Amino acid sequence: MSEKSWTVEQLRAEVERYERAIRQADMTEDTVQSYVSRANRFISWLGHDWKPYRNEYQHLHK
């Protein structure tokens, strides 16, 4: 089984493609935003641009 490697930029491009697909599926805007934001957060975590915080709002406003 071959493995495929993805860059963070490639993953972000795929999330854009994913967003187009879920919009074409006529999902609600809240659903689209939820799916896309979670995917983007995961990619940010992979790229070391985001760390989980219990209360992210407090962390961002310190």
LUMTI-224014 format. One record per residue (C-alpha): chain; z, x, y; residue in three letters; residue number from 1. Coordinates in pm, whole numbers, plus 50000, padded with zeros to 5 digits. Example, Ala and Ser with C-alpha at 12.3 -4.5 7.8 and 13.67 -1.06 7.14 Angstrom:
LUMTI-224014
SITE chain    zz    xx    yy res   n
SITE     A 50780 51230 49550 ALA   1
SITE     A 50714 51367 49894 SER   2
end
This chain:
LUMTI-224014
SITE chain    zz    xx    yy res   n
SITE     A 50000 50000 50000 MET   1
SITE     A 49896 50150 50333 SER   2
SITE     A 50118 50129 50636 GLU   3
SITE     A 49994 50058 50986 LYS   4
SITE     A 50152 50213 51292 SER   5
SITE     A 50160 50035 51627 TRP   6
SITE     A 50232 50167 51973 THR   7
SITE     A 50448 49965 52210 VAL   8
SITE     A 50135 49898 52418 GLU   9
SITE     A 49948 49767 52113 GLN  10
SITE     A 50241 49543 52024 LEU  11
SITE     A 50251 49402 52377 ARG  12
SITE     A 49878 49326 52354 ALA  13
SITE     A 49941 49146 52026 GLU  14
SITE     A 50217 48939 52188 VAL  15
SITE     A 49961 48831 52448 GLU  16
SITE     A 49728 48727 52166 ARG  17
SITE     A 50022 48550 51998 TYR  18
SITE     A 50096 48363 52320 GLU  19
SITE     A 49736 48244 52345 ARG  20
SITE     A 49754 48119 51986 ALA  21
SITE     A 50075 47923 52037 ILE  22
SITE     A 49941 47776 52362 ARG  23
SITE     A 49627 47667 52176 GLN  24
SITE     A 49859 47500 51923 ALA  25
SITE     A 49974 47285 52218 ASP  26
SITE     A 50339 47384 52198 MET  27
SITE     A 50565 47296 52489 THR  28
SITE     A 50611 47547 52770 GLU  29
SITE     A 50976 47596 52674 ASP  30
SITE     A 50873 47678 52317 THR  31
SITE     A 50605 47922 52434 VAL  32
SITE     A 50849 48098 52666 GLN  33
SITE     A 51113 48117 52394 SER  34
SITE     A 50876 48264 52135 TYR  35
SITE     A 50718 48512 52376 VAL  36
SITE     A 51038 48628 52544 SER  37
SITE     A 51203 48697 52210 ARG  38
SITE     A 50904 48892 52085 ALA  39
SITE     A 50892 49094 52408 ASN  40
SITE     A 51265 49161 52394 ARG  41
SITE     A 51228 49296 52039 PHE  42
SITE     A 50941 49522 52146 ILE  43
SITE     A 51149 49647 52439 SER  44
SITE     A 51431 49724 52199 TRP  45
SITE     A 51189 49917 51974 LEU  46
SITE     A 51071 50115 52277 GLY  47
SITE     A 51430 50192 52380 HIS  48
SITE     A 51388 49994 52703 ASP  49
SITE     A 51649 49732 52618 TRP  50
SITE     A 51992 49729 52458 LYS  51
SITE     A 52170 49415 52342 PRO  52
SITE     A 52462 49310 52556 TYR  53
SITE     A 52698 49028 52483 ARG  54
SITE     A 52657 48896 52834 ASN  55
SITE     A 52328 49031 52960 GLU  56
SITE     A 52364 48856 53296 TYR  57
SITE     A 52686 49044 53375 GLN  58
SITE     A 52529 49374 53271 HIS  59
SITE     A 52229 49326 53500 LEU  60
SITE     A 52441 49235 53800 HIS  61
SITE     A 52702 49513 53797 LYS  62
end
